[in-house]
Amino acid sequence: ISLSLFRHHLPLFPKISPHPVSFICKRKKAGETTPTFFTISMAQLCLLVSLLTLTIPHLFISGVVPSATFTIVNKCDHTVWPGILSNAGIAQLSTTGFPLQKGESKTITAPSSWGGRFWGRTLCSTQESTGKFTCVTGDCGSGKLGCAGVGAAPPATLAEFTLDGDSGLDFYDVSLVDGYNLPMLVVPQGGTGVNCTTTGCVVDLNGACPSELKVTSTDGERVACKSACEAFGQEQYCCKGAYNTAATCKPSSYSQLFKNACPRAYSYAYDDGTSIFTCASADYLITFCPPPSASHKSSSEQQNIAAGNSPLTNNTMVYEGAFDDESSGCDHIHMFPSHVIASAIAVVTATWRLCSMSDLLTLYDP
């Protein structure tokens, strides 16, 4: 760090009078041999350190810590039991499963750098004899309402997130790699970025599911659609063995059926190019069974359209305009990405060491 930067951008303090921070860094007495520029700059640095050491803890004490909210809405004509699973090594959220009646919503806050997935469970019940909670689709096998660190049994539509990842961006997608059970839409709220846009799959794939992939309930109703990997277990469908690279694992006729219906959703393991989206400082609205009635775009898409930029859409996207326009603003304010706070702490630490060096010079310079 060039100390000359502080000479140009900070006011000069030729003298430091007794002050609450004066104990941090001592000035050489007039006439001593340490260069005036060095002494003044160090005084400024030490004052800056003092201010930052008071400010940064305040950010955490006052609750201004980076996080995101997920608002989960059920617009299906039946109850959905959302399940939540954090990625390996990441703490589970405050809830990992709950019921949502038709028309209900629930908001959950996730900490910075959280990663995990959401899905919907259907046709759930508690067995009277055992008290075990089970679902026909999306069951996590915990035997309880909460999934408690266990993921969904396929087939299940997944919404996957990695918050505050590379360059401070959130990465998210809707995946049909493990099959499909419910229509799902993800809409960023208040985020920014050219790739910060709506994604999902709102088509009822259960009705269009090939007979060899379909899952039915005890009364014969189609309730889910397996992936080809789940149905057949063959390497070319699962992208395993000799097919474990993007070059060797190609879309199958089954994954292409998913892709044609839902162009922005993951249809197979290497469907990255058109299926991953990114936002900076966004909250997220996750809707099960969004009705295709009126236009609803993310706030970033609205900005791109206003600026004359083409959003990431194509003419076959059946989920454009998936539900009535609600507020796309963000009530939850994101202040500082974690990488910014980490950088600030690193700068404060380095500057504190410079102040300590100045103290040593003051004490031991003959």
N, C-alpha and C positions, 0 to 999 in steps of 0.2 A: 504494500500500500504506500503510495507516495504521500508524504506528509504535506507536500506543497498544495495538494487539493484542499486541505482544510484552511490554508491561508487565504485562498480565493473565495471560498464558499461559506466560511464561518466568520462572524464578527470577531475582532481582536479584543483580547482581554489582557492589556499590558500589566495589570496588577490583579491579583486575586486576594480580596480582603477576606477576613474570617467569615466562613460560610458553612452551612451544613455539609457541603461536599469537600471542604478544604482538606479534610484528613486523608482523602483518597490520593492526592498527588501534590507534592511540595514543590514550590518554586525556588530556584536558586536565588540567593541574595544579590542585590545590585552589585556589579563590579566583578562577579565571579566569572570563571572562564567558559562555562557552558554557553554555546551560541544562543543569542536571543531568539532566533527563529525556532530553534528546537524547543526552547523552554516555553515559548508562547503556544506553539502548536500542541505540545503535550498537555498544556493547561486546557486547551480547547477539547482535546481528545478525552481527557479525564472528566470534564464537565459533561461531555456527550455520553460517556459511559454511565455516569451517575443518573442522567435522565433516563437512559434506556433501561437500566436495572430497575428503575421504578415503574416504567411503562410496560415492559414486556410481562412481568408477573400480573399486572393489572388486567391484561388481555385475558388471561386465564381465569383470574378471580371473578371478573365481571361476566364470564360466560361467553366472551367473544372468541370462540374457538371454532375452527372450520368444521362444518358438518353439513349433512343434506337431509331433507325430509322426503319420505316416500308416502304419497297419499294413494291408498288402494281403494278402488271403487268397484262395487259389484252391480253391474247393470244386466246381469242374467235374470231370467225369470224363475230362478231357483237359488237356494243357498249355496255359497261357495265357502270353502274353508282354506284360506291362503296358508301356505307353508313358507318358511324362510330358513335358509341355510347359509351360514357364513363360510367363506373359503377356509381351507386348512390353515391353522395358525392364527386365525382371527376370532376374537371373542364373538359369541352369539349376541344378537340384539336383545332388547328388553322382552320381546315376545318372538316365539318361533312358530306360532300357529294360533288361529282364532277363527270364529265363524263370522261371516258377513251375510246378513240377510239381503234379499233383493232390495236394491236402492241404497244400501248402507255404505259407509266409507270409514276408513280408519287411517290415521296419520302416524307414521313411525319415524323417529329420528335416528340416523346412523352417524357414527363419528367419522372424522377424517380418515382417509385411507381404508375405509371399510370395503370389503369385497364379498359378494355372495349372490344368491339367486332367490327369486320369488316364483311361486307357482300356485295354481289353484287345485284344491282337492274337491272331488264331487261325490255325491251319494254316500255321505259319511253317516255313521251311526255308532252307538255304544252297545256292545253285547250285554244283555241283562245278566247272563250267567257268569261272565268273567269280568265285566266292567271294562273290557278292552275296546278302545276307540279305533275303528278301521274305516277306510274309504275304498270305493270301487276304483277310482282313478286318482293318481297322484299320491297314493298312500305312502307315508314315510316310515311305517313300520314301528313307530315308537310305542304304539298302543295307547297313546295319550293325545290330547288336543294339540299340545305343542310338539314340534318335531325334535327339539332338543339335540341338534347336531346331526340329524339323519336326513338324507336327501330323498327326493321323490322316486318312487318306483316308476319306471317308464311303462307306458307312454305318458308324457306330460309336457305341456307348453311351458317354457322357461323364460323368465326375464333375468338376464345376468348383468351384474354391475361390478366395476372396479373403480372406486372413487379416488380422486387425487393421485392418479398414476403418472405416467411419463409426461413431463412438461406441465404438471399440475392439472391435467385433464381427466375427466371422468370418461371411462370407456363402458359402453353398454350395448346390448343386443337382445333380440328375442330369438330363441332357438327352438327349432323343431328337430334337432339332431336326435333327441331322445323320444321323438314322436310328438303327438298332438292330443290334447284333450279338451282345451277351451280356447275360444278367441281371446286374444290379449293385445292391448295397445299400450305403448309407452310414449308419453309426451313430456319432453323437458319443459320446465317452468323457470323462466328468468335466466337461463343460461346463455352463453355466447359461443360463437364459433361457426365456421362455414359448414361443418358437418354435424352441427347440433340440431337434430331434426327428429321428427316422429318416426317410430318404427313399430312393427308388430305384425300380427296376422289376425284379421277379423273374419275371415271366411270360415264357414262351418265345414271344416274338412271331414268331420265324421260322416256327413251325408255323402261325400264324394270319395270316401276311403275305399280302396280296392278290397275285395272280400278277403284276400289273403293277409291283409294288414289290420282288419277291423277288430275292435274289442266290443263285446256286447255285455249288457247287464243281464241279470237273471230273467228279466222279462223280455229279452231279445232286442232291447233298444241299443242302437250304436252309441257308445259313450266315449270312444277314443280310437285313435289311429296309430298303429305301431310304425316305427321306422323299419326300413328293410333290414338294418343291422339287428334289431331286436327280434324281428320275425324269423329271419333265416340264419343269423349268426355267421355268415360267410365273410371272409376277409375283405373282399372287394366292396362290400357294403359297409363294413365297420372301419375301413381304412387302417387295417392292421396287417402284420406280416409283410408280405411282398408289396402291399398296397399302403404302406405307412407314410407316404410322402404326397405332396400336392401334385407331383408329376405323374404318379402312378395311380392315385385314387381320384377317379373322375365321377361326375354326377351320374347317378343311375336313373332309370326311367321313374323310379319311385320318388327319389329326392327331387327330380325335375317337376313332378306333379306338385310337390309342396312349394317349389320355387315359383312356378307359374301362378299359383294362387296367392302367394305372399312373397313378392319380390325382394323385400328388405329383410326377411327372416332368414336365419341360418337354416339351410336345408340338408347339409351334410358337413362332415368335419372340416373340410378345407374350403368352405364357402365364405372366406374372409372378406374378399374384395368388395362385396355389396351388402355386407351384413353387420359390420362394426361401425358404431357411431361414437362421436366424442363431443363433450361439452365442458365448458369452464364454469364453475360455480353455479350449478343448476340444482333445482329440486326436481322431483319426478312424479308424474301422475300415471299410475298403472291402473288400467281399466279392464275388467273382465266383461266380455260380451258387449263391446261398444256398438251402439246402434248406428248404422250407416245412414244418418239422416241429414246432418248439417256439417259445414266445414269447420274443422278445428285443426290448427297448425300450431307448432311450437312458436314461442316468441321470436326465436332466431330465424325461423322460416319466414315469419311475417316481415322481419327486418330485411331479409334477403330479397323478398319480393318487392318491397318498397324501394330498394336500391336498384332494382332492375336485374338482380342476379337470379339465376334459375335454381330453385331448390332441388334437392336430390329426389326427383320423382321420375316416373315414366307413365305412359298412358295406360298401362295395364294394372297399375297399383290400385287394388280394390279397397284398400283401407284409407286412402285419402278422404278426408271429410268423414271421419269415423263416428263422431258424436257431437252433440250440441256444443257450441262455443261457450266455454267457461272462462273465467279469468286466467289469462296466461301470465299474469304478473307473478312476482315472487314475494310472498310475505316474509319469507325467511331470508335474512341478509347474510351473505357470506363475506367475511371481512378479509381474512388473510389465509391463503393456501398454506399448508403445513410446510412446504419447501421454502416459502418466504420467511416464516417464523424461524425455521432452522437456520437459514442464512443469517438472519438478524442476530440470533444467539451466537453464531460463529464469529461474526464481526465484533460483537460486544466482548467476547472472550479474548479475541486477538488484541483488541484495543486495551483491555484491562491489563494484559501482559506488558504492553508498551508502557502503560502508566507505572507498572511495577518496576520496569527497567529504569524509568525516570527517577523513581524513588531511590533506587540503588545508586544511580549517578549522584543524586543529591547527598546521599549519606556517605559515599566513599570517595567522591572526587576530591583530591587534595587541594 
